[in-house]
Amino acid sequence: MIPLAIPNVSGKEGEYLRECVDSNFVSSVGPFVERFEEAVAKASGAQFAAATTSGTSGLHLALIAVGVRRDDLVILPSFTFIASANAITHSGATPWLFDVEARSWTLDPAQVKECLAAQTERHGGELIHRKSRRRVGAIMPVYTLGMPADMDAFRSISEEFRLPLVADAAAALGARYRGRNLGKLADLTVFSFNGNKTITCGGGGCVVGEQKRLLQRIQHLSTQARSEPRCNHDEVGFNYRMTNLQAAVGCAQLERLEELVLAKRGIAKLYNQAFMGMAGVGFLPEVTYAESACWFSGITINKPDLKDVSLLCQQMREQGIEGRTFWKPIHLQEPYSESPFTSFDVTERFWFRILTLPCSTNLTEKDQRKVIAVVSEIVTKSSRGILG
């Protein structure tokens, strides 16, 4: 089976893990945690970083740090992984769901600005959603597939409406926005290092930013809000600190960041070249303002009677290739069916058409050519099986 996306741990991961075992630093205290934070900060162009147990816990802490409170609304694209919405819910707030731009599949700044202007008012220094009378606490753009949102536009909206900006950049480390690294684009930016990410710790996350006080608060909250002396705790905290073992793997991975991101981009480029001009096939977004980290590669199946891409995945699996569907939008997920929302004209046109293809950074060209051949044959000759 040619897998969808597996870790590439062919660097110094084993060596660094042995250091952890030999030193007995295996938990959340150890030199690799700080080393990892410094490396992520440098790679993202940020001054400060705080390592966490996951991207979701990082988002949770980031929202708390910027002041999101219980019963707030947090602006979020519906087209994202459910963890983005869950982090908002964990903070006591509710996602306010918006559409994405067709060009990037990221949160639509024009729609956000229009809705904020028409549906909110300033009351007692806070931005209030008129219909629900709930405070708007933050804006959370998501860097879909490693593609940055239009962050200059969101920074302008953030300043105009006085809203903090938290970026869910889960799979985007290594991406560029208008020639810039990601770490300074939002008030806080959160990365994930889950097993299927280009850079992995096996699990884990990291929050980066320019405001030292915010990152210090995140580190404080992530260690049960422990203060001195050691058994004092000054608020409700969380067990969200990354372990030294995870950080050791991450440090080894980050030494190869450029190599691994270039491999992802090369895989995406070959797929695009191979499927160019094929009837009924479209491509994942590319924009002029940013260079994606190309977390996943894939295509869209643009057949008017398309019903279920999962049938195509089944046919691929029968020939030894793993392919998968992608995110089901948040507004169609049961826990969020009653969240406030806008219209989803763009999202509802494409989300069910996405087919992700094998894109591990150690994927050989021979295996990728096999994927291309199999998918091409299925798309061109097995329409009935694809469309159901």
Secondary structure as GFF3:
##gff-version 3
##sequence-region A 1 388
A	DSSP	alpha_helix	13	23	.	.	.	ID=ss1
A	DSSP	alpha_helix	31	44	.	.	.	ID=ss2
A	DSSP	beta_strand	48	52	.	.	.	ID=ss3
A	DSSP	alpha_helix	55	65	.	.	.	ID=ss4
A	DSSP	beta_strand	73	77	.	.	.	ID=ss5
A	DSSP	alpha_helix	82	90	.	.	.	ID=ss6
A	DSSP	beta_strand	94	98	.	.	.	ID=ss7
A	DSSP	alpha_helix	109	119	.	.	.	ID=ss8
A	DSSP	beta_strand	120	123	.	.	.	ID=ss9
A	DSSP	beta_strand	126	129	.	.	.	ID=ss10
A	DSSP	beta_strand	134	139	.	.	.	ID=ss11
A	DSSP	three_ten_helix	144	146	.	.	.	ID=ss12
A	DSSP	alpha_helix	151	161	.	.	.	ID=ss13
A	DSSP	beta_strand	166	168	.	.	.	ID=ss14
A	DSSP	beta_strand	176	177	.	.	.	ID=ss15
A	DSSP	beta_strand	188	192	.	.	.	ID=ss16
A	DSSP	beta_strand	205	209	.	.	.	ID=ss17
A	DSSP	alpha_helix	212	222	.	.	.	ID=ss18
A	DSSP	beta_strand	226	227	.	.	.	ID=ss19
A	DSSP	beta_strand	232	233	.	.	.	ID=ss20
A	DSSP	alpha_helix	244	254	.	.	.	ID=ss21
A	DSSP	alpha_helix	257	275	.	.	.	ID=ss22
A	DSSP	beta_strand	281	283	.	.	.	ID=ss23
A	DSSP	beta_strand	290	291	.	.	.	ID=ss24
A	DSSP	beta_strand	297	301	.	.	.	ID=ss25
A	DSSP	alpha_helix	310	318	.	.	.	ID=ss26
A	DSSP	three_ten_helix	330	332	.	.	.	ID=ss27
A	DSSP	three_ten_helix	334	336	.	.	.	ID=ss28
A	DSSP	alpha_helix	347	350	.	.	.	ID=ss29
A	DSSP	three_ten_helix	351	353	.	.	.	ID=ss30
A	DSSP	beta_strand	354	357	.	.	.	ID=ss31
A	DSSP	alpha_helix	365	381	.	.	.	ID=ss32
A	DSSP	alpha_helix	383	387	.	.	.	ID=ss33
###
